[in-house]
């Protein structure tokens, strides 16, 4: 048991500005799933590896943990609505959303700064999260300003 207050810890972590991603995959029945995450980082250039973490309590966490492939979309400055749409535990997040299909039937969003299609390489215990490391097998990059999240608020680059 830690002596660190969870709320204060979260507030302190909010001092670190991050980008916002939407991670997509297919569930164990083949349906598209997605969630908003800011726990994304590069791991290695050779081989090309990235990581993100999923909260075990999330309603679709087990589907992401079991997935062999996933896609990470780094959101653009004007995609706050997409960030909010794919957050939370609401069902059928793709209802009314246009998307393409990538490798292994991955649902791919049309708008992004960068998009990485990954094959899951490693799964690590991370307390109340599972850390997923993926090998990037396809990627797309567009020159666009990202949306930033800092101190619990959406921000844009100056």
N, C-alpha and C positions, 0 to 999 in steps of 0.2 A: 504494500500500500504506500503510495507516495504522499508526501507532505505538501506537494504542489497543488494549489487550487486549480481545478480543471478550467474554470471560466477565465481566470487570470492567465493561465498558460495559453489558452486560445487567443486572448487579447494580445499577448506578447508575440505570438506567432504571426498575428495580423500586421505586425510592423514590417514583415518581409513582403514586398510587393511581388505578386505572381501574375502570370497570364492565366487565362481561363480556357479550358478545353472541354469538348464534348467527346466522350469515348463511346464507341459503338461496337456492337458484336451481334451475334445471333444467340438466342437461348438454346437450351437443349432440345427444343422442338423445332428449331429453325426460324423462329420469329425474330424480327429485329428488336434490339434493346439498346438503350442509351442512358447515359447519365452525365451530369456536369461534374468536372473535377479540376481542382487547381494543384493537385499533388502530382505534377508531371516534371520529369527531369531527363536530361541526356545522361547516358552512362558511359558510352564508348563510341569512338568514331570507327574503330576497326577491331571487331565487327561493329556495324551500326546498331547500337542498343539504346533503348529508352526505357523508362519505368514510370509507373503511376501506381497509386494505391487505392483500393476500394474498401470502404467501411463494411465490416462483416454484418452489421445490422441492416444494411440497405436491402430492400426487398428483392433485388436481382443480383446481389453479390455472388451467390453461389453459381449463377449462370456465367458471370464474368470470370470467376475463378476457374471454372471448368472449360472455358472457351480456349480453343487452340489458336484462334486469331482474334485480333481486335484492331480498331482504327482510332487514332487520336487526331482530333481536329482542333488546332489552335484557332480560337475565335478572333475575328476582326473587331475593330473599335466600335462598330455599329451593331454588334450582335448581342446586346444585353438581353433582348427578348428570347433569343435562342438559348442563352445560358439559363435563364429562368424557366423556359419551357422544359428543358431536359433535366432540371433539378427536381428533387423530391421523389416521392414514391408513387406518383400517379400512374395508373396503367395506360397501355396503348399510346405511348409517347409519339409513335410514328403516325398515328391517325391524322390524316390531312397534311402530312409532311412529304414533300417530294424528295426522293433520294435515288442515287444510283447504286449499283452493286459492284463491289470490288472483289478482291481475291477471297475465295472460300465463302462467297455470298455475303461479304461484309456490307452493311448499309453505310453508304458514303454521303455525307452532306455536301451540298453544292457550294456553300459559302465557307471560307476559311482563310487564314493567313498561310498555314502549313497543314498538311495532312500526311499522317504516317500510317501505312498499313503494316501490321506487325504479326509475326508468329510468336506465340508465347514460348519463351525459353526457360523462365524460372518463376517459381512462386515461393515467396518467403513470408514467414510469420512476422507481422508487424504490430503486435498487441491487438487493438480493436480493429485493425486493418490488415489486409493481405497486400503485399507488395508484388506487383506483376512486372517482370522484366520481359521485354519483347525485342526480337530482332526485326529491324525495319527491312521489309522486302519490297515495298513500293513507297514512293513519296512524291508529293506535289508541293510546290512553294509559290506563293504569290507575293508581290511587293505590296503589302498593306499594313497599316498600323494595327497593332493588336489591342484588345481590350485588357485592361489591367484591373486587378483586385487588390486593394490595400485598406487595412483598418476597417474591414467589413463593408467597403463601398466599392462600386465600379468607378474606374478612373480611365482617363485617356492620356496618351503621351502629349506633352506640351509642344 
